[in-house]
Amino acid sequence: MDRSINTAEEGPFESSRRPEGARQSELRDSDGSRRSADASVRVVLKSLLDHDLIDRLMTAHRSPLPPTPGSAGAAAASMRGAVEPSQVQALVDISLNGEAEAAREFVFRLRDKGVPIESLYLDLITPAARRIGAMWEADTCDFVLVTLALLRIQQVTYDLSPDFISDGAEPSSRRALIVPAPGSHHTLGAAMVADFFRRDGWDVLSSHELSRADVLRVLRQDWYDLVAVSISAPNQILSTSALISDIRKLSSNRGILVMVGGPLAQSVPDLATRVGADMVTLDAKQAVDVAGRAVPVRRTSVAN
């Protein structure tokens, strides 16, 4: 079951990250005329610029480069055995230079050839997004182009999400709240993790606009087994630590488990200790596997 909680000040908590109308590759302007998905991306970018969010958005995407061949991450990708390194670079190039629909068509062609959506998420989309972010960090690509590319990639995940979730486990009683770190406008990672949890049968509440007060209010009012926080940048460590401390004090489940992950988890090995979390995971698949072992499915006993 998915729920949404609307707040007057900070916007909605929502179980689906998909903005209204995002399923369509074409949208309508206020005058009723049709505009392409890529034009809608530019509208989003203009809004980000108008609200002075672009620097924070790009800071959130700063993360280590994808695993090199021979690393543990590359080995795991090889075991899933679907995506070639050249295809990651192709998605990077298309996202930087093409239209939103071109990125979608590229990814969906791979899906139609039999590449599992899980592999598209973990072995294609995730490393492509990190590579694009690294290009901006290295000052080899204009930040506006990088932002547009990341928004195009996120649109692809919106379009993949329904099929990915529908091919999953039966709903269970396990409940998770999945949020970005305080002050973060990075939503791709948290949204992807939420999809993996939903696919595994969890009852998930996730947010695209983090409000510390709202997170604490939700946890006071309702029982959650686990909170997962996606941390993107070093300047979010202290605020995340304070949030986790308050979660433990105020949650209705005094034994609530706290998981952290995100780009920063790959470069800060002791991240869980530094923020006071119970566990740290490196990608969405590992997150749901670890959570599944930590929180068994509760079954209702039936009297004979």
BELURPE-V14405 format. One line per field, one symbol per residue. ss: DSSP state (2 for helix, 1 for strand, 0 for the rest). phi: phi as a letter, one per 20 degrees, with the letter a starting at -180 (. if undefined). psi: psi as a letter, one per 40 degrees, with the letter a starting at -180 (. if undefined). Layout:
ss->???
phi->???
psi->???
This chain:
ss->0001100000001100000000000111000001112222222222222200022222222000000000022222222200002222222222222002222222222222000022222222222222222222200000222222222222222222222222000000001111110000000222222222222000111110000222222222200001111100022222222222222222000000111110222200002222200011000222222222220000000000
phi->.dcccecfedneebedeffgnffefccdffenfecfffffffffffffffdldfffffffefbffggegnffffffffffmcdegffffffgffffddegffffffffffffeofffgfffeddfffffffffffffemdbffffffffffffffffgffggffffecffgcefccdcbffgnededffffffgfffffenfeddccdcfcgffgfffffececfbdddeddbgfeffffgfffgfgffdffefdgecdcaogfffdcgeggffdneebccebfffgfffffffcffedefdfe
psi->hiiihhiddeiihiehehiheedieiihideeiiiiddddddddddddddefedddddddehiiiiiiheidddddddddfdhiddddddddddddeaidddddddddddddeehiddddddecdddddddddddddefeihddddddddddddddddddddddddfaiiiaehhihhiiiheieheddddddddddddeeihhhiiehhhddddddddddihidihhhhhdideedddddddddddddeidgefiihiiaiddddegdfddddefidihieidddddddddddgihhihihi.
